[in-house]
Amino acid sequence: MILSPMEAVGRPDEPMDRQQGESVMFKKIFVLENEIQRYPWGSPTAIPEMLGVPPSGMPQAELWMGAHPKAPSKIEISGEWIPLNLAIERYPDGILGKRVAGAFGGALPFLFKILAAAAPLSIQAHPNRSQAEDGFRAENLKKIPLDAPNRNYRDPNHKPECICALTPFWGLCGFRDVSEASFFLERLCPATLAMEIEGLRKDPPFSAFRRFYRSLMACPADAGQAILKEGLANAAARAAEHPVFRWISALHETCRDDISVLSPAFLNLFCLDPGQALFLPAGELHAYLDGVGIELMANSDNVLRGGLTSKHIDVEELLGILNTEPRPLELIAPRTVSAQEAVYPTGAVEFQLSVIYVPEGPDGIPMGSDGVEILLCVDGDIDIAVDDSRRRTFLPRGGSVLIPGGVDRYTLRGRGKIYKASVPA
């Protein structure tokens, strides 16, 4: 689905001379026309509500803002709406800025999303850069089509990502401490997983979880059904004791006969409050379960799945990229960098997420820019003006704009809350 563009106020005609045009056309704000991904797990109401449009009754899972070739945003240049990836190929320095274009080979290094989950996403992990390059090359040599159901690597890039909650946001991320996993598994499957639980306690955690996960995912169908039967009965009986048991029952309602519904017992279960965030490096097994959030990641669509899905699962390939070392969850709180802006620290070189609060007032908030940015308004209505210009771009709730590399200063006026995706200096 393509969203209708929002018109900028007072937009001048594009210059006709190419050299003059390139020096001028990227000193303004570009409204983004974005695509929505209709995955079955998506909420039918959350994204339409954010955009202020009537729901269609169909699931709307993700709104993509960026230049990924699968679903690039569009910008208007000389009266024509052009896919952002093609516009960047034509004008890399003008759109990205020389710093970003030089550092990332003339490509936008991040992908920005609104994610709205009304049902669990698949359990998954993403490769690091070298793994992605090797896997992409190997599958190309095998002539596996990019859209083939059994394709693991759809591009040669890695995919570190940051999720920031807009509503209470539930998910799974990374392997639990061995003692915690053993505690829950003993209460769920003391008979059918007795040997596996004993192995978790005896072996070093990294190899223990690798062996445990392989054994669980590859067990014969009859053994898997026995494990599920015992685990589900005990989860239902203990539902009042801990969210782990309630989520196992809830996952079973969505993904029946899938042994990975037991994952909350051995993966960290979390619930982000609005404004809290989590960074997921390469190789981290995770699943988003319920809620609406902002997702910012390297510009990749590589996903290796490990359960809660009817799509292709390649357990051995997944284990080849997986980090099975237990680690505690580290939630990210934004760090204040100015009176109105706070940054979520992740350490990623491709992207930086920040939140900007725009208070009412006549003067507005002056902002500096060092390379391409995407702004998403999640509350209120904002006017954006490039300094020394009377032209303003209207940014309503749910709207997004591209700040190109040719703009080094702009001013925000109105009242609202903005999330900004940029490239750290």
C-alpha positions as CSV (number, residue, x, y, z in Angstrom):
1,M,0.0,0.0,0.0
2,I,1.3,3.5,-0.9
3,L,0.4,6.3,1.4
4,S,-0.8,9.6,-0.1
5,P,1.8,12.3,0.0
6,M,1.4,15.3,2.3
7,E,1.9,18.5,0.5
8,A,4.6,21.0,1.7
9,V,3.5,24.6,2.1
10,G,4.9,27.0,-0.4
11,R,7.0,24.5,-2.4
12,P,8.8,26.4,-5.2
13,D,9.3,25.0,-8.8
14,E,12.3,22.8,-9.2
15,P,15.2,24.5,-11.1
16,M,15.7,23.5,-14.7
17,D,19.5,23.6,-15.0
18,R,20.9,20.4,-13.6
19,Q,24.0,21.9,-12.0
20,Q,22.0,24.7,-10.4
21,G,19.3,22.2,-9.5
22,E,21.6,19.9,-7.6
23,S,22.9,22.8,-5.5
24,V,19.4,23.9,-4.7
25,M,17.1,20.9,-4.7
26,F,18.6,19.3,-1.6
27,K,18.4,22.4,0.5
28,K,14.8,21.7,1.4
29,I,12.7,19.1,3.3
30,F,11.3,16.1,1.4
31,V,8.0,14.5,2.5
32,L,8.2,10.7,2.4
33,E,5.7,8.4,0.7
34,N,6.0,5.1,2.5
35,E,4.9,1.5,2.0
36,I,3.1,-0.7,4.5
37,Q,3.9,-4.4,4.9
38,R,0.8,-6.5,5.5
39,Y,2.2,-9.5,7.4
40,P,-0.4,-11.7,9.1
41,W,0.8,-10.9,12.6
42,G,0.2,-7.1,12.1
43,S,-2.4,-5.1,13.9
44,P,-5.4,-4.0,11.8
45,T,-5.7,-0.7,13.7
46,A,-2.4,0.6,15.2
47,I,-0.8,2.0,12.0
48,P,-4.0,3.4,10.6
49,E,-4.6,5.1,14.0
50,M,-1.1,6.6,13.9
51,L,-1.7,7.9,10.3
52,G,-5.2,9.2,11.1
53,V,-6.8,7.1,8.4
54,P,-9.7,4.5,8.6
55,P,-8.6,0.9,9.2
56,S,-9.1,-1.4,6.2
57,G,-9.7,-4.5,8.3
58,M,-6.5,-6.0,7.0
59,P,-3.4,-6.5,9.2
60,Q,-0.8,-3.8,8.8
61,A,2.5,-4.9,10.4
62,E,5.2,-2.5,9.4
63,L,5.6,1.0,7.8
64,W,9.0,1.2,6.2
65,M,10.9,4.5,5.9
66,G,14.1,4.2,3.9
67,A,15.7,2.9,0.7
68,H,15.6,-0.9,1.0
69,P,14.8,-2.1,-2.5
70,K,12.1,-4.4,-1.2
71,A,9.9,-1.4,-0.3
72,P,11.7,2.0,-0.8
73,S,10.1,5.2,0.3
74,K,9.5,7.8,-2.4
75,I,10.4,11.5,-2.6
76,E,9.2,14.1,-5.1
77,I,11.9,15.5,-7.4
78,S,10.9,17.8,-10.3
79,G,7.3,16.8,-10.0
80,E,8.0,13.0,-10.1
81,W,7.7,10.6,-7.1
82,I,11.0,8.6,-7.2
83,P,11.9,5.5,-5.1
84,L,14.4,6.7,-2.6
85,N,17.0,4.1,-3.5
86,L,17.0,5.3,-7.1
87,A,17.1,8.9,-6.1
88,I,20.2,8.2,-3.9
89,E,21.9,6.4,-6.8
90,R,21.4,9.5,-8.8
91,Y,22.3,12.1,-6.2
92,P,24.2,10.4,-3.3
93,D,26.0,13.5,-2.0
94,G,22.9,15.7,-2.2
95,I,20.6,13.3,-0.3
96,L,23.0,11.5,2.0
97,G,25.6,14.2,2.5
98,K,29.2,13.7,1.6
99,R,30.2,12.2,5.0
100,V,27.5,9.5,4.9
101,A,27.8,8.8,1.2
102,G,31.6,8.4,1.5
103,A,31.4,6.1,4.6
104,F,28.7,3.8,3.3
105,G,29.4,3.6,-0.4
106,G,26.7,5.9,-1.5
107,A,23.9,4.0,0.2
108,L,21.5,4.9,3.1
109,P,22.8,2.7,5.9
110,F,19.6,2.4,8.0
111,L,16.0,1.3,7.7
112,F,13.4,3.0,9.9
113,K,10.0,1.3,10.8
114,I,6.8,1.5,12.7
115,L,6.2,-2.0,13.9
116,A,2.7,-3.0,15.1
117,A,2.4,-6.6,16.4
118,A,-1.0,-8.0,17.3
119,A,0.4,-11.6,17.2
120,P,3.9,-13.0,17.8
121,L,6.5,-12.6,15.1
122,S,8.8,-15.6,14.4
123,I,11.7,-16.4,16.7
124,Q,14.7,-15.2,14.7
125,A,18.3,-14.0,14.6
126,H,20.3,-12.0,12.1
127,P,23.8,-12.6,10.8
128,N,26.8,-10.4,11.2
129,R,28.3,-8.8,8.1
130,S,30.7,-11.5,7.1
131,Q,28.1,-14.2,7.7
132,A,25.6,-12.3,5.6
133,E,28.1,-11.7,2.7
134,D,29.1,-15.4,2.7
135,G,25.6,-16.7,2.9
136,F,24.3,-14.3,0.2
137,R,27.1,-15.3,-2.1
138,A,26.6,-19.0,-1.5
139,E,22.8,-18.9,-2.1
140,N,23.4,-16.8,-5.3
141,L,25.8,-19.5,-6.5
142,K,23.1,-22.0,-5.9
143,K,20.8,-19.8,-8.0
144,I,18.2,-19.7,-5.2
145,P,15.8,-16.8,-6.2
146,L,15.7,-13.9,-3.8
147,D,12.0,-14.4,-3.2
148,A,12.3,-18.2,-2.7
149,P,10.6,-19.5,0.5
150,N,13.8,-21.4,1.4
151,R,16.1,-18.3,1.0
152,N,18.0,-17.4,4.2
153,Y,20.0,-14.4,2.9
154,R,18.3,-11.8,0.9
155,D,21.1,-9.2,0.9
156,P,24.8,-9.1,1.9
157,N,24.3,-6.8,4.9
158,H,24.1,-7.4,8.6
159,K,21.1,-6.3,10.7
160,P,21.8,-4.9,14.2
161,E,18.6,-3.3,15.3
162,C,17.0,-1.2,18.0
163,I,13.4,-1.4,19.2
164,C,11.8,1.4,21.1
165,A,8.3,1.0,22.6
166,L,5.4,3.3,21.8
167,T,3.0,1.1,23.8
168,P,3.8,-1.7,26.3
169,F,5.9,-4.0,24.2
170,W,6.4,-7.7,24.9
171,G,9.2,-9.8,23.5
172,L,11.9,-12.5,23.9
173,C,15.6,-11.7,23.6
174,G,18.7,-13.8,24.2
175,F,19.3,-16.9,26.4
176,R,18.5,-16.8,30.1
177,D,20.9,-17.5,32.9
178,V,21.2,-21.3,33.1
179,S,19.8,-21.4,36.6
180,E,16.7,-19.5,35.5
181,A,16.2,-21.7,32.4
182,S,16.5,-24.8,34.5
183,F,14.1,-23.4,37.1
184,F,11.3,-22.9,34.5
185,L,12.0,-26.1,32.5
186,E,11.9,-28.2,35.6
187,R,8.4,-26.8,36.4
188,L,7.2,-27.3,32.8
189,C,8.8,-30.6,31.6
190,P,10.4,-32.5,34.6
191,A,9.8,-35.8,32.9
192,T,10.2,-35.3,29.1
193,L,13.2,-32.9,29.3
194,A,15.0,-34.4,32.3
195,M,18.1,-35.3,30.3
196,E,18.2,-31.9,28.6
197,I,17.9,-30.1,31.9
198,E,20.7,-32.1,33.4
199,G,22.9,-31.2,30.4
200,L,22.2,-27.5,30.8
201,R,23.5,-27.7,34.4
202,K,26.6,-29.7,33.6
203,D,28.0,-28.2,30.4
204,P,29.5,-24.7,29.8
205,P,26.5,-22.4,29.1
206,F,27.5,-21.5,25.5
207,S,27.7,-25.2,24.4
208,A,24.9,-26.3,26.7
209,F,22.3,-24.0,25.2
210,R,23.5,-24.9,21.7
211,R,23.0,-28.6,22.4
212,F,19.7,-28.0,24.1
213,Y,18.3,-25.8,21.3
214,R,19.4,-28.2,18.6
215,S,17.9,-31.2,20.5
216,L,14.6,-29.4,21.1
217,M,14.1,-28.1,17.5
218,A,15.1,-31.4,15.9
219,C,13.3,-33.9,18.2
220,P,11.0,-36.4,16.5
221,A,7.3,-35.5,16.2
222,D,6.1,-38.0,18.8
223,A,8.7,-36.9,21.3
224,G,7.8,-33.2,20.6
225,Q,4.2,-33.8,21.2
226,A,4.9,-35.5,24.6
227,I,7.1,-32.5,25.6
228,L,4.4,-30.1,24.6
229,K,1.6,-32.0,26.3
230,E,3.5,-32.0,29.6
231,G,4.7,-28.4,29.3
232,L,1.3,-27.0,28.3
233,A,-0.5,-28.8,31.2
234,N,2.0,-27.4,33.7
235,A,2.0,-23.9,32.2
236,A,-1.8,-23.8,32.5
237,A,-1.6,-25.0,36.1
238,R,1.0,-22.4,37.0
239,A,-0.4,-19.4,35.1
240,A,-0.8,-17.3,38.2
241,E,2.8,-17.7,39.2
242,H,4.7,-16.0,36.5
243,P,4.3,-14.3,33.0
244,V,6.5,-17.1,31.5
245,F,3.7,-19.6,32.1
246,R,1.0,-17.3,30.8
247,W,2.9,-16.5,27.6
248,I,3.6,-20.2,26.9
249,S,-0.2,-20.8,26.9
250,A,-0.8,-17.7,24.8
251,L,1.8,-18.7,22.2
252,H,0.2,-22.1,22.0
253,E,-3.1,-20.5,21.0
254,T,-1.4,-18.9,18.0
255,C,1.2,-21.5,17.1
256,R,-0.3,-24.9,18.0
257,D,2.0,-28.0,17.8
258,D,5.1,-25.8,17.6
259,I,7.6,-26.8,20.3
260,S,9.1,-23.4,20.3
261,V,6.1,-22.1,22.3
262,L,8.3,-23.2,25.3
263,S,10.8,-20.5,24.4
264,P,9.9,-18.1,27.2
265,A,11.3,-20.7,29.6
266,F,14.8,-20.4,28.2
267,L,14.9,-17.0,26.5
268,N,14.6,-13.7,28.4
269,L,11.0,-12.4,28.5
270,F,10.7,-8.6,28.6
271,C,8.1,-5.9,28.5
272,L,9.3,-2.4,27.5
273,D,7.4,0.6,28.9
274,P,6.8,3.4,26.3
275,G,10.0,5.2,25.7
276,Q,12.2,2.2,26.7
277,A,14.4,0.6,24.1
278,L,16.5,-2.6,23.5
279,F,19.4,-3.1,21.2
280,L,19.8,-6.4,19.4
281,P,23.3,-7.2,18.0
282,A,23.9,-9.9,15.4
283,G,23.3,-13.5,16.4
284,E,20.8,-12.7,19.2
285,L,17.8,-15.0,19.2
286,H,14.6,-12.9,19.7
287,A,10.9,-12.6,19.0
288,Y,8.5,-9.7,19.3
289,L,5.3,-10.8,20.8
290,D,2.9,-7.9,21.2
291,G,2.9,-4.1,21.0
292,V,3.7,-1.1,18.9
293,G,7.2,0.3,18.6
294,I,9.8,2.2,16.5
295,E,12.4,-0.1,15.0
296,L,15.7,1.2,13.6
297,M,18.2,-1.1,12.0
298,A,20.9,-1.5,9.4
299,N,19.5,-1.6,5.9
300,S,18.9,-5.3,5.6
301,D,16.1,-7.9,5.4
302,N,18.1,-10.9,6.5
303,V,16.2,-13.2,8.8
304,L,17.0,-16.7,10.0
305,R,13.9,-18.2,11.8
306,G,13.8,-20.5,14.7
307,G,10.1,-21.1,15.5
308,L,6.7,-19.5,15.9
309,T,6.2,-19.5,12.2
310,S,5.1,-21.6,9.2
311,K,7.9,-20.1,7.1
312,H,11.2,-21.8,6.3
313,I,13.4,-22.8,9.3
314,D,17.0,-23.9,8.8
315,V,18.1,-25.0,12.3
316,E,21.7,-25.7,11.4
317,E,22.2,-22.5,9.4
318,L,20.6,-20.6,12.4
319,L,22.9,-22.3,14.8
320,G,25.8,-21.3,12.6
321,I,25.1,-17.6,13.3
322,L,23.7,-17.8,16.8
323,N,25.2,-16.5,20.0
324,T,24.1,-19.0,22.7
325,E,26.0,-17.4,25.5
326,P,23.5,-16.3,28.2
327,R,23.3,-12.6,28.9
328,P,21.1,-10.4,31.0
329,L,18.8,-7.9,29.2
330,E,20.1,-4.4,29.1
331,L,17.3,-1.9,28.5
332,I,18.3,1.5,26.9
333,A,17.2,4.8,28.4
334,P,17.8,7.9,26.2
335,R,20.6,10.2,27.2
336,T,19.9,14.0,27.1
337,V,22.0,15.9,24.5
338,S,20.0,19.2,24.6
339,A,17.0,20.7,26.2
340,Q,14.7,19.0,23.7
341,E,16.6,16.0,22.3
342,A,17.8,12.7,23.9
343,V,19.7,9.9,22.1
344,Y,19.4,6.1,22.6
345,P,23.0,4.8,22.8
346,T,23.6,1.6,20.9
347,G,27.1,1.6,19.5
348,A,25.8,0.9,16.0
349,V,27.8,2.8,13.3
350,E,24.9,2.7,10.7
351,F,22.2,4.4,12.8
352,Q,21.3,6.5,15.8
353,L,17.8,6.9,17.3
354,S,16.8,10.0,19.2
355,V,13.6,11.5,20.5
356,I,12.8,15.2,20.2
357,Y,10.1,17.0,22.2
358,V,8.9,20.2,20.6
359,P,7.2,22.6,23.0
360,E,4.7,25.2,21.9
361,G,6.3,28.6,21.4
362,P,6.9,31.2,18.7
363,D,10.6,30.8,18.3
364,G,10.8,27.1,17.6
365,I,13.7,24.7,18.1
366,P,16.8,25.2,15.9
367,M,18.4,21.9,14.8
368,G,21.7,21.1,13.2
369,S,22.2,18.3,10.8
370,D,25.4,16.5,9.6
371,G,24.1,14.1,7.0
372,V,20.8,12.5,6.1
373,E,18.0,12.2,8.7
374,I,14.5,10.8,8.7
375,L,12.0,12.4,11.2
376,L,8.8,10.6,12.3
377,C,6.1,12.5,14.2
378,V,4.3,10.3,16.8
379,D,2.4,13.0,18.6
380,G,1.2,16.5,17.8
381,D,1.7,18.6,14.6
382,I,5.0,20.1,13.6
383,D,6.1,22.7,11.1
384,I,9.7,22.4,9.7
385,A,11.5,25.3,8.1
386,V,14.9,25.3,6.5
387,D,16.8,28.3,8.0
388,D,16.7,31.5,5.9
389,S,13.6,30.3,4.1
390,R,9.9,31.1,4.6
391,R,9.0,27.7,3.1
392,R,7.6,25.3,5.7
393,T,6.8,21.6,5.6
394,F,3.9,20.3,7.7
395,L,4.6,17.1,9.7
396,P,1.4,15.7,11.3
397,R,1.2,12.7,13.6
398,G,2.2,9.6,11.6
399,G,4.0,11.7,9.0
400,S,7.7,11.4,8.1
401,V,10.2,13.5,6.2
402,L,13.7,13.2,4.8
403,I,16.2,15.9,5.9
404,P,18.8,15.6,3.0
405,G,22.5,16.1,3.4
406,G,22.2,19.5,1.7
407,V,20.3,20.9,4.8
408,D,22.6,21.7,7.7
409,R,20.1,23.7,9.8
410,Y,16.4,23.6,10.2
411,T,13.8,24.8,12.8
412,L,10.9,22.8,14.4
413,R,7.8,24.7,15.5
414,G,4.5,23.6,16.9
415,R,3.9,21.0,19.6
416,G,4.7,17.3,19.5
417,K,7.1,14.4,19.8
418,I,9.4,13.2,17.0
419,Y,11.7,10.2,16.6
420,K,14.8,10.9,14.5
421,A,16.9,8.4,12.6
422,S,20.4,9.6,11.7
423,V,23.9,8.4,11.2
424,P,26.3,9.0,14.2
425,A,29.3,11.2,13.5
